Amino acid sequence: MTSIHRRRGLQAAALAGLLATAGAGTAYAYWSAAGGGSGSAAAGTMQAVTVDALVAGDNPKTALIPGGSADVVLRLTNPNPYSVQVYGVTANGPAAADAAHPGCTTTGVRFAGAAPLSPATYVAANSSALITLPGAATMDTTSLAACQGATFNVPVTAEVRK
């Protein structure tokens, strides 16, 4: 039994010497493996980003007059857990005057959409942002006098991308 213990001691000493010459604390290993299988994933669904105009405190800086143009102010709310890019905003129906101006039946108001928006506009995750579209609303001279002082609702569609 003494010779077995001596051999193991010599093997351990040789191994220790080998590690000492290779550099203490370093090791190198190589594994090779192959395998197969299958997996699956489901695409999430983007929640709708909502568009509101003139929420309390969101006021345009320009007024719309016959023969002129004005800014359009939109508040976009993103309920998604990631930011989205507002790629474009386009008209989605005729402009209508607010309820306090029922005689404003011919508004003469048009919306000039933009796609792509420049510069690129983003809405952060789970938040809202104001977007001002400079000069995007125009009013021609067919607008009735009953439209003076009205606020116009301009239906729009916003195209957003992840």
N, C-alpha and C positions, 0 to 999 in steps of 0.2 A: 504494500500500500504506500510505502514511502516513495517509490519511484513514480506512482501516479500523481501524488501531490507535487512532486518536484517538476514533472512535465507541465502540469497546469500552471505552476508558478512561473516556469520559463515562458509558456505561451502568453500569460498575462504580462510578463515583463516585455516580451517582444511586441505585443500589442501596444503597450504604453510607449515604447520607443518609437513605434510607427506613428502614433498620434503626435508625439512630440516633434517629429521631423516634418509632419504634414502641417503643423500649426495647431496650437491648442485651441479648442473651442470651435473648430470648423469641421463641417461634414458635408458630403456631397452624396446625393442619392438620385436615382433615376427610376421612375416608374413608367410603365407603359401599360395601357389598358384599352380595351375596346368594349363597346356595349351597344345596345339597341333599345328601343322603346318608343313610346309615343307620349305626347302631351297635348294639352288643350289650353286655350285661353279665350276669354270672352272680351269683346270690345265694350268699353263703357259707353254710356249714352250722355252726350252733352246736354245739360239742362238749358232751357231757353234763356237767352239774355234779353232782358226787358228794356224798352225805351220809353222814357217819360219826358215830357217837355214842360218847362216852367214849373218845377216843383218850388214850393215856397223858398224864396231866397235866391233862386236861379233866374236872374234877369238878363235879357239881351242888352248889349251896350249900344245898339243902333235901333232906330225906329223906322218902320216901313211906311213909305209915302208913295202916292201914285207917280209912276215913272221912275221909281228908285229901287234900291235893293237894301236888304238888311241881313244881319246875322241870324242864324238858326241855332238855338241852344238846346241840346239834348242831354238827358241824364241816362246813362246806360248802367244797368245793374247786372252784375255777373254773379250768379249763385254757385258757380262751379269751383272746385277746389284747386283750380289752376288759372293762370291769366289767359285772356283771350285777346286777339288782335281784331279791332274793328276794321274790316277790310274796306267796306263801302256803305254808303247810305243812299237809298233811292226813294223816289216818290212812290206812294202806295194809295193814291186816291186824291180827290180834289180838296183844296183848303176850305175850311169853314170858319166863320166868325164865331166868337163866344156867344153864350146864351143872352148876354146883356145887349146884344146888337142884332135883334131878329130881322131888322130891315136890310141888313147887309147880305142880300141874296146873290149879288154879283160881286165877288171879292176881287177879281183880277189878280189873285195871288198864285204864284207858281213856285215850285221848289226845284232847284237845280241840284240834283244828286251828284255824288262824287264816288268814284271807284277806280283805282284804289285811293284811299285817303293818303294825303301827303302833307306832313310827315306821317309815318305809321303811328297809329294810335292804339294803345293797349288799356285794358281794364284789368286791374289786379284781381286775384282770386278772392271770392267772397266779399266783394266790395262794389262800389259804384263810382263813376267818374263823369264829370261834365265834359261835353265835347261841343265846341263852338265851330260852326261851319260858316266862315266869313262870307257875307254876300250871297248866301245860298237861297234866300227868298227874294222874289221880285214881285212888284205890284205894277200892273199896267194901268193905263188911264181909263179903262172901263169900270174901275172900282166905283161903287156908289158912294155918295156923300154919307150914307148911313153907316159906312164902315169906319168913320173917323173914331179913333180911340179904341178900336176893337183889338182883341188878341186873337190871332188865327191859329187854329189847330191844323197842323199839316201832317197827314198820315205818312209815315215813312217805314221803310224796311231796312234794318241794319244787317249787313252780312258780317258775321264774326267767324273767326277761325282760331283753332287751338294753336 
